[in-house]
Structure formats: structure tokens, C-alpha cells
Amino acid sequence: MNLERLLKELDVIREGHFLLSSGLHSGVYFEKFRLLENPQYLPVFTHEIANHFKSYSISRVAAPTLGGMLIAYEVARELNTRAIYVEEVHGKRVLRRGFTIEKREPILVVDDVMTTGQSLSSVIEVIETNGGVIAGIGVLIDRSDGVSFPYPFFAVITKRVTNYTPDACPLCKQGVPLETPGGIS
Ligand SMILES: [Zn+2]
């Protein structure tokens, strides 16, 4: 199965002219919730992450809320381990709900779409502060501009997307109507 084509069919990858939350314009937009709403298809993608890291002795699978929770849950299910969710409170990532991390516990960090890598960085910081060890990072879609981490990294789909300032946007020049999609990540 061609996974990128499947994402287009599900309307996860949309092409057009979009205003991003950063204020930049882009010809491509990722609506991850078109995949997260589909229990039939999400495991097809999370399986790729679980399969990649199956030999890594993962003790737990961590993710930032909100969308990342479903990724962590599915990957943890396949790796026969547990998930841990790192919430954001007043702009800071924290462990709540009685979640704890054991010293030197090897943890796989996952997320849905990686754009700036900021969410992953904040989860990594929480895990390391609590004594855990980052065993790897797995994401569904890497749409970053080449963000990298000093840990084993795997993306199911890598899609380099050029964003434009409004002044330099070729789509604006062509007069393509600008769309403001919801749920930008
Ligand atoms: Zn534009």
C-alpha cells in the first residue's frame, strides 16, 4: 500500500493555498485528524513505527497530548508495553495523572506531525528530567525543514514543504484563494 497516497485519499495531505498558524503561507496542509479519526487506518501507520523499533527494548512509549496520545497508545499496544502521556499546562510540559518514570527506563517518544520539533523536545526534556532515557523518536509525518535529534529517528512519511512569507508567496501572486484551516499544528 502506498501510504502517502492513502494520506491524500483520507484528506490528511491537502494541496492548495493555506495560511499557517505561524503566519506563513504554504501549498500543502496536513490535517492529522483525518487520520486520527480513522481506527481502520491509523494502525497501518503506527505499525510502521512499532515495527521499526521492535528490537530496541522499549519500556514505554511517550507522546505529547493531544494527537500524540493515539499514536503512543497504538505503538505501545504493538510493542506490548504501556504508554505515557505528557500534558501541557500553562505552556509547560508536565507529567500528571500519576504517571512516573523509572530511572534509566528506555522510552520511545512518538508524535503525529513534526513541524518544528518543539513538542518532541519538550517531551524529551520531561523524560530526561525524570530520569528516563530516550531510546528513539518515531513520527507519522516529518514535515520539518530538516529538524534532527541526537537519537534514533524514524518517520513513516517524510514530506519537505516550502512555506512562504505572504510577500514572497507565489500562490498569492497567482491569485489562488487563501484558506485558513483549523487545528493547525
Ligand atoms: Zn500566499
Residues whose N, C-alpha, C, O or C-beta is under 5 A from the ligand:
A	BS01	ZN	H25 C169 L171 C172
